[in-house]
């Protein structure tokens, strides 16, 4: 993994992106977080780690993933649109890039029990997959609501040998699954490693996850050099819940101001509807699940329950990486409603023969919201495939 120094947009030695980040944790977890913080960079830098990680990415995950020119989509939007095909990885989403890296860290730290949280189920599947590969016990926390709307992924996790624990508290979605995973870790601090699935949580998780996902932007550079004769697009678009696929897609372009970084949140039924997951648009500064960031909260500082048709975007916070990009003005943060995401998904399916995950469909919806020039090179990070969302697609018909 290459070393890049982004002095303005990367994490500092205190664990902050600008004013966001840090490690706000219970005393019971201090030793665990401190052990990880002091060891993760040296472990990642080890030659044997790099060899094993790269081998798994190539021969198990299936990297590099294609950068596909979307001919018919490009003709419709009168611009050059490429799709970074994270949907073609083993397990069907970008999440596997991170779980492969973290399971190798856990192994080198002598941990024998893995816990994870999941919303859309893709991170849970990716965690269960690497645990099966390494012969380690895996427990995945998942909200009751998400279990019902993402049942194919629940089946996959169980087939892979993971124990899926149903979370019935709160909104019974990703936020609550994360809370339960943290409680588990507090109760099992010695033998357990928590594989967090996004660029959220206490330092060093946001930085560690971004580093593992940065393989996406590294490949985009090399692939564009080959196809377009230059290493950067004019625009790169990705969906954001916690924000790991966007962090990975943006990573190597952070200091290149010629690249517009566009992130899309789930607007749900509308910003003013009370049914939204648009954290950047509606959130305020606060501490949430281990870090200072932007989150949806009421006047009393209580979490406002999020809503999105997409389980992976149904989260009331956002990673400090993205909070900083937004506050600094480096990133452009848009929103897409459920209906707009569904329309974008059906459009891609008809024009390119690709069924995207509902999360990725939000990124595709941005094509109707931005100015596109004929010479623009636009990369949309297709973070996952739509198999898991077929029931939702079938219930919602085709939006023209």
C-alpha positions as CSV (number, residue, x, y, z in Angstrom):
1,X,0.0,0.0,0.0
2,X,1.5,3.3,-1.1
3,X,2.1,6.1,1.4
4,X,0.4,9.4,0.5
5,X,0.5,12.5,2.7
6,X,-2.5,14.7,2.3
7,X,-1.7,17.4,4.8
8,X,-5.0,19.2,4.6
9,X,-7.5,16.3,4.3
10,X,-5.9,13.3,6.0
11,X,-5.9,12.4,9.7
12,X,-3.5,14.1,12.0
13,X,-1.4,12.4,14.8
14,X,-4.1,13.1,17.3
15,X,-6.7,11.2,15.3
16,X,-8.6,14.2,13.9
17,X,-9.6,15.3,10.4
18,X,-9.6,19.0,11.1
19,X,-12.0,19.4,14.0
20,X,-13.6,16.0,13.6
21,X,-12.6,12.5,14.8
22,X,-10.8,11.5,18.0
23,X,-11.6,8.6,20.3
24,X,-14.5,9.1,22.7
25,X,-14.8,5.7,24.3
26,X,-15.7,4.0,27.5
27,X,-12.8,3.3,29.9
28,X,-13.3,-0.4,29.4
29,X,-12.3,-0.1,25.8
30,X,-9.3,2.2,26.3
31,X,-6.8,-0.7,26.3
32,X,-8.2,-2.2,23.1
33,X,-8.3,1.0,21.2
34,X,-4.9,2.0,22.4
35,X,-3.4,-1.3,21.4
36,X,-4.9,-1.0,17.9
37,X,-3.9,2.7,17.6
38,X,-0.2,2.0,18.5
39,X,0.1,-1.1,16.3
40,X,-2.0,-0.8,13.1
41,X,0.4,1.3,11.1
42,X,3.4,-0.9,11.9
43,X,1.4,-4.1,11.2
44,X,0.2,-2.7,7.8
45,X,3.7,-1.7,6.9
46,X,5.2,-5.2,7.5
47,X,6.3,-7.0,4.3
48,X,4.6,-10.2,5.2
49,X,1.3,-8.4,5.8
50,X,1.5,-6.6,2.5
51,X,2.3,-9.8,0.6
52,X,-0.6,-11.6,2.2
53,X,-3.0,-8.7,1.8
54,X,-2.1,-8.1,-1.9
55,X,-2.4,-11.8,-2.6
56,X,-5.8,-12.0,-1.1
57,X,-7.0,-8.9,-3.0
58,X,-5.8,-10.4,-6.2
59,X,-6.6,-14.1,-5.9
60,X,-9.5,-14.1,-3.5
61,X,-11.3,-10.7,-3.8
62,X,-10.8,-10.5,-7.5
63,X,-9.0,-7.2,-7.9
64,X,-8.4,-5.1,-9.8
65,X,-12.1,-4.5,-10.5
66,X,-12.9,-3.1,-14.0
67,X,-13.3,0.5,-14.8
68,X,-16.1,0.1,-17.3
69,X,-17.0,2.8,-19.9
70,X,-20.8,3.2,-19.7
71,X,-21.4,3.8,-23.4
72,X,-25.2,4.3,-23.4
73,X,-25.3,6.2,-20.1
74,X,-22.6,8.5,-21.5
75,X,-24.6,9.1,-24.6
76,X,-27.7,10.0,-22.6
77,X,-25.9,12.4,-20.3
78,X,-23.5,13.7,-23.0
79,X,-20.4,13.1,-21.0
80,X,-17.8,10.3,-20.6
81,X,-19.0,8.2,-17.7
82,X,-17.1,5.3,-16.2
83,X,-18.3,2.8,-13.6
84,X,-15.8,1.5,-11.0
85,X,-17.1,-2.0,-10.6
86,X,-16.9,-2.8,-6.9
87,X,-20.0,-4.9,-7.5
88,X,-17.8,-7.5,-9.2
89,X,-15.7,-8.2,-6.1
90,X,-16.1,-11.5,-4.2
91,X,-19.2,-11.0,-2.0
92,X,-20.5,-8.3,-4.3
93,X,-19.4,-5.0,-2.7
94,X,-16.4,-2.9,-1.7
95,X,-16.7,-4.1,2.0
96,X,-14.5,-7.0,1.4
97,X,-11.4,-4.7,0.8
98,X,-11.6,-3.6,4.4
99,X,-12.5,-6.9,6.1
100,X,-9.6,-8.7,4.4
101,X,-7.2,-6.1,5.8
102,X,-8.7,-6.0,9.3
103,X,-8.8,-9.8,9.7
104,X,-5.1,-9.9,9.0
105,X,-4.6,-7.3,11.7
106,X,-6.7,-9.2,14.1
107,X,-4.8,-12.4,13.4
108,X,-1.5,-10.6,14.1
109,X,-2.8,-9.2,17.3
110,X,-3.7,-12.7,18.5
111,X,-7.5,-12.2,18.5
112,X,-9.7,-15.3,18.1
113,X,-13.3,-13.9,18.2
114,X,-14.6,-11.4,15.6
115,X,-17.7,-9.1,16.0
116,X,-19.2,-6.9,13.3
117,X,-22.2,-4.7,12.7
118,X,-24.1,-4.5,9.5
119,X,-27.0,-2.6,7.9
120,X,-27.4,-3.6,4.3
121,X,-25.7,-6.9,5.2
122,X,-22.8,-6.5,2.8
123,X,-20.3,-5.8,5.6
124,X,-21.7,-8.6,7.6
125,X,-21.3,-11.0,4.7
126,X,-17.7,-9.7,4.1
127,X,-16.8,-10.2,7.8
128,X,-18.4,-13.7,7.8
129,X,-16.5,-14.5,4.6
130,X,-13.0,-13.6,5.9
131,X,-13.8,-15.3,9.3
132,X,-14.7,-18.5,7.4
133,X,-11.5,-18.1,5.4
134,X,-9.4,-17.8,8.5
135,X,-11.3,-20.2,10.7
136,X,-12.4,-17.6,13.2
137,X,-15.6,-17.3,15.2
138,X,-17.8,-14.5,13.8
139,X,-20.8,-12.7,15.4
140,X,-22.7,-10.1,13.4
141,X,-25.2,-7.7,14.9
142,X,-28.0,-6.6,12.7
143,X,-31.2,-4.6,13.3
144,X,-34.5,-6.4,13.1
145,X,-35.7,-4.0,10.4
146,X,-32.6,-4.6,8.2
147,X,-32.9,-8.4,8.7
148,X,-36.4,-8.3,7.1
149,X,-35.4,-6.1,4.1
150,X,-32.0,-7.8,3.5
151,X,-32.9,-11.5,4.1
152,X,-30.7,-12.8,1.3
153,X,-27.6,-11.5,3.0
154,X,-28.7,-12.9,6.4
155,X,-28.9,-16.3,4.7
156,X,-25.4,-15.8,3.2
157,X,-23.9,-14.9,6.7
158,X,-25.4,-18.0,8.3
159,X,-24.2,-20.2,5.5
160,X,-20.7,-18.8,6.0
161,X,-20.9,-19.9,9.7
162,X,-21.6,-16.5,11.3
163,X,-24.0,-16.1,14.2
164,X,-26.4,-13.3,13.3
165,X,-27.7,-11.6,16.5
166,X,-31.0,-9.7,16.0
167,X,-31.1,-6.2,17.5
168,X,-34.6,-5.1,18.6
169,X,-33.7,-1.8,20.4
170,X,-34.2,1.7,19.0
171,X,-34.9,1.9,15.3
172,X,-33.7,-1.6,14.9
173,X,-31.3,-0.6,12.1
174,X,-27.6,0.1,11.7
175,X,-27.1,2.6,14.5
176,X,-28.5,0.1,17.0
177,X,-26.5,-2.8,15.6
178,X,-23.4,-0.7,16.1
179,X,-24.4,0.1,19.7
180,X,-24.8,-3.6,20.5
181,X,-21.5,-4.5,18.9
182,X,-19.8,-2.0,21.1
183,X,-21.5,-3.4,24.2
184,X,-20.3,-6.9,23.2
185,X,-16.7,-5.6,22.8
186,X,-16.9,-4.0,26.3
187,X,-17.9,-7.4,27.7
188,X,-15.2,-9.3,25.8
189,X,-12.2,-7.0,25.7
190,X,-9.4,-9.6,25.7
191,X,-10.1,-12.1,22.9
192,X,-12.4,-10.1,20.7
193,X,-11.6,-7.9,17.7
194,X,-14.3,-5.5,16.3
195,X,-14.2,-5.2,12.5
196,X,-16.0,-1.8,11.9
197,X,-17.4,-1.6,8.4
198,X,-17.1,2.1,7.6
199,X,-15.0,5.2,8.2
200,X,-16.8,5.7,11.5
201,X,-16.0,5.1,15.2
202,X,-13.1,6.0,17.4
203,X,-9.6,6.6,16.0
204,X,-7.9,4.7,14.4
205,X,-10.9,3.0,12.6
206,X,-11.7,5.9,10.2
207,X,-8.1,6.1,9.0
208,X,-7.6,2.3,8.9
209,X,-10.8,1.7,6.9
210,X,-10.0,4.5,4.5
211,X,-6.5,3.1,3.9
212,X,-7.9,-0.4,3.1
213,X,-10.5,1.1,0.8
214,X,-8.0,3.4,-0.9
215,X,-7.3,0.5,-3.3
216,X,-10.3,1.8,-5.2
217,X,-8.8,5.2,-6.1
218,X,-5.4,3.7,-6.6
219,X,-6.8,1.4,-9.3
220,X,-8.8,4.3,-10.8
221,X,-5.6,6.2,-11.3
222,X,-3.9,3.4,-13.1
223,X,-6.9,2.5,-15.2
224,X,-7.6,6.1,-16.3
225,X,-4.0,6.5,-17.3
226,X,-4.3,3.5,-19.6
227,X,-7.7,4.4,-21.1
228,X,-7.6,8.3,-21.1
229,X,-3.9,9.1,-20.8
230,X,-4.3,10.8,-17.5
231,X,-4.6,9.6,-13.9
232,X,-7.6,11.6,-12.7
233,X,-11.2,12.2,-13.6
234,X,-12.9,15.5,-13.6
235,X,-15.6,14.2,-11.2
236,X,-15.9,11.2,-9.0
237,X,-19.2,10.3,-7.5
238,X,-20.0,7.9,-4.6
239,X,-22.8,7.3,-2.1
240,X,-22.3,8.1,1.5
241,X,-23.8,6.5,4.6
242,X,-20.9,6.1,7.0
243,X,-18.8,6.7,4.0
244,X,-16.2,4.0,3.3
245,X,-16.7,3.5,-0.4
246,X,-16.6,7.2,-1.0
247,X,-13.5,7.6,1.2
248,X,-11.8,4.8,-0.9
249,X,-12.8,6.4,-4.2
250,X,-11.7,9.9,-3.1
251,X,-8.5,8.9,-1.2
252,X,-5.8,9.5,-3.9
253,X,-7.5,12.5,-5.3
254,X,-7.8,14.5,-2.1
255,X,-5.0,17.0,-2.9
256,X,-5.8,17.2,-6.6
257,X,-8.2,20.2,-6.8
258,X,-8.9,19.5,-10.5
259,X,-11.0,16.5,-9.3
260,X,-14.5,17.3,-8.0
261,X,-15.4,15.0,-5.2
262,X,-19.2,14.4,-5.1
263,X,-20.9,12.4,-2.4
264,X,-24.6,11.5,-2.3
265,X,-26.6,10.9,0.9
266,X,-30.0,9.2,1.2
267,X,-32.7,11.9,1.3
268,X,-35.4,9.3,2.0
269,X,-38.8,10.9,1.6
270,X,-37.5,14.4,1.6
271,X,-35.4,16.7,3.8
272,X,-38.4,18.2,5.6
273,X,-40.4,15.0,5.8
274,X,-38.9,13.7,9.0
275,X,-38.0,10.6,7.0
276,X,-34.4,11.2,5.9
277,X,-30.8,10.0,6.3
278,X,-29.2,13.2,5.0
279,X,-26.8,13.7,7.8
280,X,-24.6,16.3,6.1
281,X,-27.6,18.4,5.1
282,X,-29.5,18.2,8.4
283,X,-26.9,17.2,11.0
284,X,-25.0,19.2,13.6
285,X,-21.7,18.7,15.4
286,X,-21.6,16.1,18.2
287,X,-20.0,13.0,19.5
288,X,-21.5,9.7,18.2
289,X,-20.3,6.2,18.5
290,X,-16.7,7.1,19.4
291,X,-15.9,10.2,17.4
292,X,-16.8,13.9,16.9
293,X,-18.6,14.3,13.7
294,X,-21.9,15.5,12.2
295,X,-25.0,13.7,13.2
296,X,-28.8,14.1,13.2
297,X,-30.0,15.2,16.6
298,X,-32.8,17.1,18.2
299,X,-32.6,20.3,20.4
300,X,-31.9,18.1,23.4
301,X,-29.0,16.4,21.7
302,X,-30.9,13.1,21.2
303,X,-30.4,11.1,18.1
304,X,-33.0,11.6,15.4
305,X,-33.9,8.3,13.8
306,X,-32.8,8.2,10.2
307,X,-34.7,6.8,7.3
308,X,-33.7,5.6,3.8
309,X,-35.0,2.9,1.5
310,X,-31.4,1.8,1.4
311,X,-30.3,-0.1,4.5
312,X,-26.7,0.9,4.0
313,X,-27.5,4.6,4.1
314,X,-29.9,4.4,7.0
315,X,-27.5,5.9,9.5
316,X,-27.8,9.2,11.6
317,X,-24.1,10.0,11.5
318,X,-21.3,10.2,9.0
319,X,-17.6,9.5,9.2
320,X,-15.3,12.4,10.4
321,X,-13.4,12.0,7.1
322,X,-16.6,13.3,5.3
323,X,-17.5,15.8,8.0
324,X,-14.2,17.5,7.4
325,X,-14.4,17.3,3.6
326,X,-17.8,19.0,3.8
327,X,-16.8,21.7,6.3
328,X,-13.5,22.5,4.5
329,X,-15.4,22.8,1.2
330,X,-13.3,20.1,-0.5
331,X,-16.3,17.8,-1.1
332,X,-19.7,18.5,-2.6
333,X,-22.4,16.7,-0.7
334,X,-25.8,16.1,-2.5
335,X,-28.9,14.2,-1.6
336,X,-31.1,11.8,-3.5
337,X,-34.6,10.7,-2.6
338,X,-35.8,7.1,-2.5
339,X,-37.7,7.7,-5.7
340,X,-34.7,9.3,-7.5
341,X,-32.5,6.4,-6.4
342,X,-35.0,3.8,-7.7
343,X,-35.3,5.7,-11.0
344,X,-31.5,5.7,-11.4
345,X,-31.2,2.0,-10.6
346,X,-33.8,1.1,-13.3
347,X,-32.1,3.5,-15.7
348,X,-28.7,1.8,-15.3
349,X,-30.3,-1.6,-15.6
350,X,-31.9,-0.8,-18.9
351,X,-29.0,1.1,-20.4
352,X,-26.0,-0.9,-19.3
353,X,-27.4,-4.3,-18.2
354,X,-26.1,-3.8,-14.6
355,X,-28.4,-4.0,-11.5
356,X,-26.8,-1.8,-8.8
357,X,-27.3,-1.9,-5.1
358,X,-29.7,0.7,-3.8
359,X,-26.8,2.5,-2.1
360,X,-25.0,2.8,-5.4
361,X,-28.2,4.0,-7.1
362,X,-28.0,7.1,-5.0
363,X,-24.7,8.0,-6.5
364,X,-26.1,7.4,-10.0
365,X,-28.9,9.7,-9.2
366,X,-26.4,12.6,-9.0
367,X,-25.9,12.5,-12.8
368,X,-29.2,14.4,-13.1
369,X,-28.1,17.0,-10.4
370,X,-24.7,18.2,-11.7
371,X,-23.5,20.1,-14.7
372,X,-21.8,17.7,-17.1
373,X,-19.7,18.8,-20.0
374,X,-19.0,16.7,-23.2
375,X,-15.3,16.4,-22.3
376,X,-15.8,15.6,-18.7
377,X,-14.4,12.3,-17.4
378,X,-16.8,11.1,-14.7
379,X,-16.3,8.1,-12.5
380,X,-19.2,6.7,-10.5
381,X,-18.2,4.2,-7.8
382,X,-20.6,1.3,-8.2
383,X,-20.1,0.2,-4.6
384,X,-22.3,-3.0,-4.8
385,X,-24.6,-5.2,-6.8
386,X,-28.4,-5.2,-6.5
387,X,-29.0,-8.9,-5.7
388,X,-29.8,-8.0,-2.1
389,X,-32.3,-5.4,-3.1
390,X,-34.4,-7.3,-5.7
391,X,-37.4,-7.6,-3.3
392,X,-37.5,-3.8,-2.9
393,X,-37.1,-3.3,-6.6
394,X,-39.9,-5.7,-7.4
395,X,-42.2,-3.9,-4.9
396,X,-41.5,-0.5,-6.3
397,X,-41.9,-1.0,-10.0
398,X,-40.2,1.0,-12.7
399,X,-39.9,4.8,-12.4
400,X,-39.5,6.6,-15.7
